[in-house]
């Protein structure tokens, strides 16, 4: 099992989801500078403690994450670390010019000494797409075309392109990444079987959140991690070469109760924010045949009360004393997961709080898997 540290950059301060008068369970105040300084210190500590990778998010226009320029942040993390892989979980491909994305990633791969791992996704927050002026109904097609261009930019000396969204004459895209033929790629998958097939076709790793593992609609959705693993084997990929990363909210404390007491209001805040951000795309998908893959996006075991009750409040997490966290990771390990990614700063946890959990995780949890 490999272990990653994931910083989402949440900044509970203005609490937009509570403008309707609902009670905010997590009245935390953090500045933008606080968030970024804590991420940089956390990345350095994760490397010191033996984690294998450090990840940051990409989002815009809400306190769910204030990391709107993740590749700039990766460059700063590269400068402060020497060993860990560094990645974005995930770069929202439809927002980017593919040639610019390819150049940025290659540059970071060079300055980090070949440590970039690329998480990619199509995005899900309709408000982000609307503000950027991109039609979210085009997100899958833009994702596929964008990655096609980026891969060609990294692997071909010169090429031209005539696609649905991008057309350009023959061009030499430089620099090229250190890692050949490309940096490792992990594709985000939550609810869509079609996304699984894209990942399998391209032999990309899987970057998953809870819904991939606990289907929102068990009557029609299967466990997408199991589906991906089976499809990769059917395509002739060795089991040892299948990479599956699972992200979980993580907090380790000396006792279960200490961790639960600290995280409960923060998980409530994060769940309220997630519902606030996901509802528009789910509603649109339910009413529009042109938006595929988002129909159940708001039905998540972390958000919907009936699903939370079914799984338990920590069903989407690894929160508690060391033994409880070890058990949660064992469950994932038994279901093909090879990379456990700890979502560390949920609800605006600061560096002092995160560092205590990180140190206990490194001391009491990681040695059980190595």
PyMOL commands that set and color helices and strands:
alter all, ss='L'
color gray80, all
select helices_A, chain A and resi 16-18+32-49+70-80+93-95+98-111+126-132+136-155+193-202+210-213+224-234+239-241+256-287+305-311+322-333+346-348+351-369
alter helices_A, ss='H'
color red, helices_A
select strands_A, chain A and resi 2-7+53-56+85-92+116-121+159-162+167-171+184-189+205-208+244-252+317-320+339-343
alter strands_A, ss='S'
color yellow, strands_A
deselect
rebuild
show_as cartoon
